[in-house]
Structures are given as structure tokens and as C-alpha cells.
Amino acid sequence: MKIWNYSSFRHSFGAKKMSRRNLNIRCVGIDLGTSTIKTSFGGKRFRLASIIGEPNPAGFVGVTQDTSWENNLVITIDKEEWYVGELARVQSVLKIPLAREGKVKGIKEAKIAVLSALGVLHSESNQDVKYVVGTGVPVATSNTEMQELSKAIVGRHKYVIKNDATGEVRKINIHIVASPVLPEPYGCYYYVLKSRGIKRAFDAVIIDIGFGTTDILSIHKGAIVRPASGSTPDAIDTVAEKIASFLEEQTGHIIKAESLAAVLEKGTKVTISGASYDIKPQLEKVARFVAESIIDTLDRLLRNLPPQASIKYYILTGGGTYILGKYLREALIHRRYTTREQILIPDDPVMANAIGFELVAKYFAEKKLSASSKS
């Protein structure tokens, strides 16, 4: 049985805080999800739509009613210009998703996403700043692909970003000194342990519910068990598409699943053309069906755990937790996987992976500092 051995983390949960002399290294956590790129750096957290695209030849200016960098981002790297995030979603004719079917689309696209996120953070134009970037990728991304992405990210990078709405330009000059790349749910696992003050790793299963896929990560003695980890297409979009079909039949209007998913996070009442619809009965029926389907996948994966494994916690994370979390908890308890007390949900399930990877980056920075001080 092959186990992804990240043994360097097993006893690192009590790592010290960043020392003052190491503050010149910025530690950032990035979660390359199927729907959004989540970024965490200190108190700043933001999301970009997980898509890049070719510039619009018509020359339209960005999302002018919103002049934020997150929604108007253009990056020029290696003499190629790309729209990133919301700008690409709205204006690009050729759109490239950064992740599909539980894995990153490609190393080049993932690198563009990481540098774009760092560009938004990097307000000092043309100053050489060092970064350690902890990066999460979908679970189905292979170990080889993760290593290749890490190599592509590490090094010196010079590129330009532009706010398409305001015309502001930043010349970015950064040095990424380290970039651990790990499966996305590991960030949440690390975050939960650190936030609870736990100093020793324990066996756990993390269920990361996204838009497009639900990732399942199994951890035994602090190491990722690949045969017991995987993904399923049963996710929030599955729920949203079925509810959208129901509403289309009722109203005669075309309903976009992605827009509906955002509404469902806030409640079960939907307004269409001035009329209000309460879809609670339909949502409960569909959500229970999707939750059971996810648990079926979980059941198949957990058969590949080592015989000595004993799962202490099931951790539910990802934006889909707001909709499916309740039903997954019910299914886990009903099918006797665990008890209510052993099901954990982080305070911020949307950003938990990125926050965890920021902590991973801090650990790597401390490790790098320690190695340099001994040499």
C-alpha cells in the first residue's frame, strides 16, 4: 500500500511562531479549488474565480462597477497576457478552467494562478520580496504533478499585473524560496490541529465539498493514504443543477446552477422575476441523495485504509459545507461511521484550506531559517 509520507509534519504541530528576523519572508497559503482560488496572508483573505482566459479582442474595459483587483485582474507573464478570475469568466471567449475532474488542469495554468494571487497581495511595485507559498491542489493530482508544480513555482519571477478597470499597473519582482504543494484538504487538517492546540497527528478523514467535485482525504499517523483518498463528481453543482431543473419547469426561466448555489448558501427561498419560491422540500430530498452518494464513495475508499487505522475525526470543509454539511453529518452517524462529537467543521470552511497552507508555509519558513542559522 502506497502512503504519501509527509513525515516532516507529523511532529511539527507545536512549531514556534515566526521569529522577527524572519519577517522579511512572507508566508502565504493558496488553495487552487475547482471553483475558486482561495488566498490567505495574515488578515487578508480573498477569492478569485478558478479560471483564466485569453484577452477579449473587442477591447472592453473590466468590471467597471467593481474596481477591485480580484475582479479585474490581467497578468502578463513570459510575454503572454491572460485574464484571471472574474474578468476571464465574464469577458474571455477562450476560457481555461484551472481544475477539473479532481485535478489541476496543467502546471502552466496552476503557476499563472499562484503568481496572480501573489500579485494581488504584492503592493510594492518592482521590489524584490521573498515568499514561502503553501499550495493546495485537488486530491486526484498525482504526486509527480505536485512535485512539478512546486519546482515551477520556486524561483525568481518578474511579471506585470494590471487592473483592467482602473488601468493601474504593478511590476512584480518576487523570489519564492519554497513552495510545498499538497492535496487541498490537508490544509484544513493542519489548520484544525493547530487551532485546537493539538501537538500530535491523529487518524482523520477530511471531506472537502466543492463546486464540481468533493475531495476525500484519508490520513493515518500524519501521512496521507493515497489508496484511501479520491474524489467524486457528487458536489454542490449536483444539488444546484437538480434544483435549477425543478425551478425551470416551474417558472419557464433558465436558471444557472452556479448562481443558484450562491443563493442556496443563504437559505431556501429563491426569487425569480419577482415571485418567491421556497424550495426547502426539494433541497432536502436532493441534498440527502447527494450526501448518501458521497458516503458511498467514502465507503469504497476507506476499505483501502491500513487495518490498524482508527479514524478519530471526520472533518467537513469547503464551501459546500453550508448546504451539504448537515446531510453528510446525518449520513455519517446513521451509517455508523462515527458519532456527532467526532465530526468537526472549521470556523471558516471556505477558507480553511488556504489558512492551513499559510500555517504550513510558516513551518517551512521556520525550517529554512533554522537550516540557514546552522550553516
C-alpha positions in Angstrom: 0.0 0.0 0.0 1.4 3.4 -1.0 1.3 6.1 1.5 2.1 9.8 0.8 4.6 10.3 3.6 4.7 13.9 4.8 6.6 12.9 7.9 8.1 16.3 8.3 4.7 17.5 9.5 4.0 14.7 11.9 5.7 16.3 14.9 5.5 19.9 13.7 2.2 20.9 15.2 3.9 22.6 18.1 6.2 24.7 15.8 7.1 28.1 17.1 5.8 31.3 15.7 7.8 33.2 13.0 10.7 35.0 14.6 11.1 38.7 14.0 14.3 38.3 12.0 12.3 36.1 9.5 9.5 38.6 8.9 11.1 39.5 5.6 9.8 36.2 4.3 6.1 36.4 3.6 4.2 33.2 4.2 1.1 32.7 2.0 -1.5 29.9 1.7 -3.2 29.3 -1.6 -6.0 26.7 -2.3 -6.4 26.0 -6.0 -10.0 24.8 -6.0 -12.3 23.8 -8.8 -14.5 26.9 -8.5 -12.3 29.5 -6.7 -8.7 30.2 -5.8 -8.5 31.0 -2.1 -5.6 33.0 -0.7 -4.7 33.7 2.9 -1.9 36.1 4.1 -2.2 37.4 7.6 -5.5 39.2 8.0 -6.0 39.4 4.2 -8.1 36.7 2.6 -9.7 36.7 -0.8 -11.0 34.5 -3.6 -10.6 34.6 -7.4 -12.7 32.6 -9.8 -10.7 29.5 -10.8 -10.4 30.3 -14.4 -8.0 32.1 -16.8 -8.7 33.2 -20.4 -7.4 35.0 -23.4 -7.9 38.8 -23.6 -11.1 40.0 -25.2 -10.1 41.3 -28.7 -13.1 43.8 -28.6 -11.2 45.8 -26.0 -13.9 46.1 -23.4 -12.8 47.5 -20.1 -13.1 45.3 -17.0 -15.9 45.0 -14.4 -16.2 48.8 -14.1 -18.8 48.9 -11.3 -16.3 47.0 -9.2 -12.7 48.2 -9.5 -11.2 45.6 -7.2 -8.0 43.8 -8.3 -9.7 40.5 -7.6 -12.4 41.1 -10.3 -10.3 43.0 -12.9 -7.0 41.1 -13.0 -4.8 40.9 -16.0 -1.4 39.2 -15.8 1.5 39.3 -18.4 4.0 36.6 -17.9 6.6 35.2 -20.3 5.2 37.8 -22.9 1.7 36.2 -22.7 -1.3 38.2 -21.4 -4.1 36.5 -19.6 -7.3 37.5 -17.9 -7.7 35.9 -14.5 -10.7 35.1 -12.3 -14.0 37.0 -12.8 -12.6 39.1 -15.7 -11.9 35.9 -17.6 -15.3 34.4 -16.7 -17.1 37.5 -17.9 -15.1 38.6 -20.9 -12.8 35.9 -22.3 -14.0 33.9 -25.3 -11.5 31.1 -24.7 -11.8 30.1 -21.0 -9.4 27.6 -19.3 -10.6 26.1 -16.0 -7.7 25.7 -13.6 -9.0 22.4 -12.1 -11.4 19.8 -13.4 -12.3 16.2 -12.5 -10.5 16.4 -9.2 -7.1 17.5 -10.5 -5.2 20.6 -11.8 -5.6 21.3 -15.5 -1.9 21.8 -16.0 1.3 23.0 -14.4 1.4 26.2 -16.6 -2.1 27.2 -15.7 -1.6 26.5 -12.0 1.6 28.6 -11.9 -0.3 31.5 -13.5 -3.0 31.2 -10.8 -0.4 31.2 -8.0 1.5 34.2 -9.4 -1.8 36.1 -10.0 -2.8 35.6 -6.4 0.6 36.8 -5.2 0.4 39.8 -7.5 -2.8 40.9 -5.8 -1.1 40.7 -2.4 2.2 42.4 -3.6 1.6 46.1 -3.4 5.3 47.1 -3.7 5.9 47.6 -7.4 9.3 46.3 -8.5 10.6 45.4 -5.1 12.3 42.0 -4.5 10.4 40.2 -1.8 10.8 36.6 -0.6 7.8 34.3 -0.2 7.1 30.8 1.0 3.9 29.6 -0.6 1.9 26.7 0.7 -0.3 25.5 -2.2 -3.2 23.1 -2.2 -4.3 21.2 -5.3 -7.3 18.8 -5.9 -6.8 15.3 -4.4 -6.6 13.4 -7.8 -3.5 15.5 -8.7 -0.6 13.0 -8.8 2.5 13.1 -6.6 4.6 13.7 -9.7 2.4 16.6 -10.8 2.6 18.2 -7.3 6.4 18.0 -7.4 6.5 19.5 -10.9 4.2 22.4 -9.8 6.4 23.0 -6.8 9.5 23.2 -9.0 7.7 25.6 -11.4 6.7 27.9 -8.5 10.0 28.1 -6.7 12.5 30.7 -8.0 12.6 34.3 -9.1 9.6 35.7 -11.0 9.2 39.0 -12.8 5.9 39.8 -14.4 3.3 42.5 -14.7 -0.3 42.7 -13.5 -2.9 45.3 -14.4 -6.3 46.3 -13.1 -8.4 46.4 -16.2 -11.0 48.7 -14.7 -8.6 51.4 -13.4 -5.6 50.9 -15.6 -3.3 50.6 -12.6 -0.1 48.6 -13.4 2.2 46.8 -11.0 5.6 45.4 -11.9 6.1 42.3 -9.7 9.5 41.1 -8.7 9.4 38.3 -6.2 11.5 35.3 -5.0 9.6 32.2 -4.0 12.1 30.4 -1.8 9.9 27.3 -1.0 6.5 26.0 -2.2 5.2 22.9 -0.6 2.3 21.5 -2.7 -0.1 19.2 -1.0 -3.7 17.9 -1.6 -6.2 20.7 -0.7 -7.9 19.1 2.3 -4.5 18.7 4.1 -4.6 22.4 4.7 -7.9 22.1 6.6 -6.4 19.1 8.6 -3.4 21.2 9.6 -5.5 24.2 10.4 -7.8 22.2 12.7 -4.9 20.7 14.6 -3.1 24.0 15.1 -6.3 25.9 16.0 -7.1 23.3 18.6 -3.6 23.2 20.1 -3.1 19.6 19.2 0.5 18.6 19.0 0.4 15.1 17.8 -1.1 13.9 14.5 -4.2 11.6 14.5 -6.1 9.5 12.0 -8.7 11.5 10.2 -10.8 11.7 7.1 -11.4 15.1 5.5 -14.4 15.6 3.2 -13.9 18.8 1.1 -17.2 19.7 -0.6 -16.7 21.9 -3.6 -18.4 23.0 -6.8 -17.6 20.3 -9.3 -16.1 17.7 -7.1 -16.0 16.5 -3.5 -12.5 15.5 -2.4 -11.9 12.9 0.3 -8.5 12.7 2.0 -7.6 9.9 4.5 -4.7 10.5 6.9 -3.1 7.8 9.0 -0.4 8.7 11.6 0.0 12.1 9.9 0.6 10.6 6.5 -1.8 10.8 3.5 -3.0 7.4 2.4 -3.5 7.7 -1.3 -5.4 4.5 -2.0 -8.0 5.6 0.6 -8.2 9.1 -0.9 -10.0 10.3 -4.0 -12.8 12.5 -5.4 -16.4 12.2 -6.6 -18.3 14.4 -9.0 -21.2 14.5 -6.5 -20.9 18.0 -5.1 -22.7 21.3 -4.8 -23.2 21.7 -8.5 -25.1 18.3 -8.5 -27.5 19.8 -6.0 -27.8 23.1 -7.8 -28.4 21.6 -11.2 -31.2 19.4 -10.0 -32.9 22.3 -8.2 -32.3 24.5 -11.2 -34.1 21.9 -13.4 -37.1 21.9 -11.0 -37.3 25.7 -11.0 -37.1 25.9 -14.8 -40.1 23.6 -15.0 -42.0 25.7 -12.5 -41.1 29.1 -13.9 -40.1 28.7 -17.6 -36.9 30.7 -16.9 -33.4 29.5 -17.4 -31.6 29.1 -14.1 -27.8 29.0 -13.8 -26.6 26.3 -11.4 -23.6 28.4 -10.2 -25.7 31.4 -9.4 -28.3 29.2 -7.6 -25.6 27.6 -5.5 -24.7 31.0 -4.1 -28.3 31.7 -3.2 -28.7 28.3 -1.5 -25.9 29.0 0.8 -28.1 31.7 2.4 -31.4 29.9 2.6 -34.1 28.0 0.7 -36.1 31.0 -0.6 -35.4 31.9 -4.3 -36.8 35.0 -6.1 -37.4 34.7 -9.8 -38.9 37.5 -11.8 -40.4 39.0 -8.6 -42.0 35.7 -7.5 -40.7 33.9 -4.4 -40.3 30.1 -4.2 -39.5 28.1 -1.1 -37.5 25.1 -2.3 -36.8 23.5 1.1 -38.6 20.2 0.4 -36.8 19.8 -2.9 -33.4 20.8 -1.4 -33.7 18.3 1.4 -34.6 15.5 -0.9 -31.8 16.2 -3.4 -29.2 17.0 -0.7 -29.8 13.7 1.2 -29.5 11.8 -2.1 -26.1 13.6 -2.9 -24.9 13.1 0.6 -25.6 9.4 0.5 -23.8 9.1 -2.8 -20.7 10.9 -1.3 -20.8 8.4 1.6 -20.9 5.5 -0.9 -17.7 6.8 -2.4 -16.2 7.2 1.1 -17.1 3.6 1.9 -15.2 2.3 -1.1 -12.2 4.4 -0.3 -12.0 3.5 3.4 -11.7 -0.2 2.5 -8.1 0.7 1.5 -7.1 2.0 4.8 -4.4 0.0 6.8 -6.0 -2.5 9.2 -4.5 -0.6 12.2 -6.0 2.7 11.2 -8.6 4.1 13.7 -10.3 7.3 12.5 -10.7 9.8 15.3 -12.3 12.6 13.5 -14.3 13.2 10.3 -13.7 16.8 9.2 -16.2 18.5 6.8 -14.9 21.5 4.9 -15.3 23.5 1.7 -18.0 26.0 0.6 -20.4 23.1 0.1 -20.5 22.5 3.8 -23.1 25.3 4.2 -25.5 23.3 2.1 -24.5 19.6 2.4 -22.8 19.6 5.8 -26.0 18.9 7.7 -26.9 15.9 5.5 -23.4 14.5 5.4 -23.3 14.6 9.2 -26.7 12.8 9.4 -25.5 10.1 6.9 -22.2 9.5 8.7 -24.0 9.0 12.0 -26.8 7.0 10.5 -24.4 4.6 8.8 -22.4 4.2 12.0 -19.2 5.7 10.8 -18.8 7.9 13.8 -20.6 10.0 16.4 -21.7 13.6 16.3 -18.8 14.6 18.7 -16.3 13.2 16.2 -17.5 15.3 13.3 -15.7 18.6 13.0 -16.4 21.7 10.9 -13.8 24.5 10.9 -14.9 28.1 11.7 -14.4 29.2 8.1 -14.9 26.1 5.9 -14.5 28.1 2.7 -11.0 29.4 3.6 -9.8 26.7 6.0 -7.6 25.0 3.4 -5.9 28.3 2.5 -5.4 29.3 6.1 -3.9 25.9 6.9 -1.5 26.2 4.0 -0.4 29.6 5.3 0.5 27.8 8.5 2.3 25.1 6.5 4.3 27.9 4.8 5.2 29.3 8.1 6.5 26.0 9.2 8.6 25.7 6.1 10.0 29.2 6.6 11.0 28.4 10.2 12.6 25.2 8.9 14.5 27.2 6.3 15.6 29.8 8.9 16.8 27.0 11.2 18.8 25.4 8.4 20.5 28.7 7.4 21.4 29.6 11.0 23.2 26.2 11.4 25.2 26.6 8.2 
